[in-house]
Amino acid sequence: MNITFIAILSAVSLFFGMLLFFEVGRRFGIAILARDPEGLAKGTGAAEGAVFGLLGLILAFSFSGAATRFEERRHLITEEANAIGTAYLRLDLLPANAQPELRTIFRQYLDIRSTIYENHTDEPALEARLEKVAALQTDIWNKSLAASRHQESSPDAAKLLLPALNQMIDITTTRATATENHPPLVVYLLLAGLSLIGALLVGYAMSANKGRSWLHSISFAAVISLATYVIIDLEFPRLGLIRVDGADKVLIDLRKSLD
């Protein structure tokens, strides 16, 4: 299912859920006041403060974590481009007759890596691309290792080229792990639960007013729902409206420079 639809559906559901809990809290307060005009609980500020304080804390940490992971994924793309570029340049340390084949394989490798996470939801196609990447990595490593041992290669070929290749290969695992790195589901459930409880408390506290304050209730629900939507969208930057795809340009530009 499209993550944008899930994020919008979650935000809309939370919005109307908060309005419902606001009304439930208000009617509960009105019922108490009908029996006793002085019946609203006193000294509830500490409880409300705890709920809203925890809600603010969860929102802040969730948003901060999502934004940090978003920037980390962008940074890893640049880091991979630098690693591939460095390894490609160090092919100059190998014998001249070994370089053309390796450079061709590098171009094939970069063709796939620059578009590796396109159509991320198509799992069979993604798995096929990852298998092709693994095969090319093995081919590059074996051919580079053999060429670096050749007598015509630079004395520093193995010391300089192989660590660069190792970094180039390792970062693919790092990027794959970062793509799947998300908070546990319980964090989102806690956020939704605290939002609904907060709306219930707001409705209860405002039950002493003669009429509903739609401005406050709708604003409160809209702000929390919008923040929740942005958090979810940031967590899936290949699938939502907030996307990291623009960072792939550095890999695409690198590929063009190798022609």
N, C-alpha and C positions, 0 to 999 in steps of 0.2 A: 504494500500500500504506500502511496506517495507520502513522504514525510511532511510535506507542506500541508496536505489535507489533514494528517494526524495532528500537527501543531495547531492549525486553525480550529479543528474540531475540539481539541483539548481546551483551547482558550475560550471558545464560545460556550462550551459546556460549563467551564469554571465560572464564566461571567454570569450565566443564568442561574447556576447553582448558588452563587453568592447572593444574588437578588432574592432567590427563594429563601435562603437561610436568614437573610436580613428581615424578610417579612415574617418568618416563623418567630424570630427573636422579638420582633415588634409586637406581634399578637400575644405572645407569651407574657410580655411586660404589661400589655393592656389588660389582659385577664387578671393579672395580679393586682393592678391598680383598681380594677372594678370591684374587687373584694375589699381592698384596703388602699385608700389614697396614699398612704405612706408606706405601701408594701414593697416597693422596689428595694432590692438589697443594697445595703450601705457598705462602704469600705471595700468595694470590688475593684478599686483601681489597681491594686497589686496583681490580682489575677489577670486583668485585662492587659496590664503592662507586660506581664510575663508572656502572654500569648502573642501580643503584637511585637514585642522585642524579639521573640524566637522567630516569628514570621519574617521580620526584617533581616535577621541574621541569616536565615536559610536563603532568602532571596539574594542577599548580598554575596554569599559564598557560592551559590549556584551560578549567578551571573558572572562573577569573577572567574570561577573555574571554567565556565564555558568559553569566555572571552580569551582566557589564557590558552586553552587547548586549541582554539581557533588560530591564534597567532603562532602557536607551536607548529601546527600543521603547515602553515604558510612558510615558516622558517625552514622546516625540514625539506621542502621542495627546493628552496634555494641552496640548502646544504648539499642535497643530492646533485644538483647541477654543478656545484663547485667540485664535488668529489669525482664526477664523471669527467669534467673538463680537465682536472689535474691528472687523472689516470691516462686520458687520451694524449695529453702533451708528453707524458713520460714514456710513451711508446717510442719516442725518438731515441731512447737509450738502447733499443733492441737492434738486431741486425737489419739492414735495409730490406733484405728479401722477405723478412717476417712481418714487416710493418703493414703492407697493403691489405693482407687478409684480415689482420686484427682490426685495422681501421674500418673495414667494411662491416665486420661483426659489431663493432662499437656503434656504427650508424644504425644498424638493425636494432640493436639493444635500445638505443635512445629513441628510435621511432616508437617502440612499445612503451617505454617508461614515460614518455611525454603525454601519452593518452591512456595510461594504465587504469585510471579510475573513472574514465568516461563510461556512462551507462552502468554505474556502480550497482544498480539493482539487478542487472542481468548476471546472476551468479555463475552460470555455466561459461559465459563469455569471459568473465573476470578470471575464473579458474584457469581457462585455457591460456589467457595472456600471462598469468603468473607462472604457469608451467613453462611457457616459452621463455620467459625471463630467466627462470632457474636454469634452463638448458643453455641459454646464451652465456650466463654467468660461468657455468662450468666450462664451456668451450673457451671463453676468454681466459679464464684462470689457467687451464691446462696448456693452452698455446703460449701464453705469456711466460709461464713457468719454464717451459721447454726452451723458448727463445732466449730467456734471460741467462740460461746456462751455456748458451752457444759462445764459442770463443770470440766471435766477432762483436758480441754485445758489449756495452760499457761495463766496466768493473762494478759500477754502482747500480746496475740495472735491477738486480734482485732487491737490493736494500731500498730503492726508491719506488719502483713500480709496484711490487707486490703489496706493500702496506697501503698504497693508494687504491689498488684494486680491492683489497680487503675492506677498506672504508666504503668504497662504492657499493660493495655487495651487502655489507652490514646495514647500511641506511635503508635498504629496501624493507628489511624486517622491522626496523624502527618506524618507518612510515606506515606499514601495515598494522602494527600494534597501535599506533596513534589514531588510526582511523577507527579502530574498535574500542577506543578508550572513552567510556562514558560513566557517569555516576550510576549507582545502583537504582533500580526502580523505586525502592523505598524512599529515596530522597524526594522524588516527584510526588509520591503519594503523601509524604509528610507535608510538602509544600501545599498541595491541594487541600489536605485536611485542616491545616492551620488557617488557610484562607477562608474556608467555610466556617470554621469556629469563630474567626475574627468577625465575619459578617453577622453571625448570630449574636455576638456580643454587642456589635454596633447597633443592630436592630433593637435589642433589649434596652440598651442605654437610651435610645432615642424614642422609646415608647411613651415617655412622659410628654412629648410634644403633641399638639393637637392634630397635626397632619403629617403626612410622609414628607421627608426631605429627599426627593428624588435626585436632586443635584448631588448630594453627598453620597447617597447609596450607589448611584450609577457611576460616579467618578471613582469611588473606592473600588468597585468591582472591575471597572474598565482598566484602571492602572495596574492592578494585580494581574489581570488576565493578559494584558499586553506584555507585561514583564515576563510572564510565564511563556508566552509564545516566542519571544525573542530568545529566551534561554534554550528552549527546545530546538529552535532553528539554528542557533549557533553550534549546537552539539552535533549537527549533521550537515556540515558545510558543503557536501557534495550533492545533497538531495533537496535542500530547502530553498528559500528565497535569498538568504544570506550565504553566498557561495565563495569558496576558496579557489575556484577554477581559474581566476585571473592570474594566480601565482604560477600556473603551469606555463605561462608565457616564457619564463626564464629557461625552461627545458626546451621549448619549441625554438627559441632564439639560438640556443646552444646547438641544436640539431642543424639549423640552417647554416651556422658558422662552420660546420664540419664538411660542407659540400665543396 
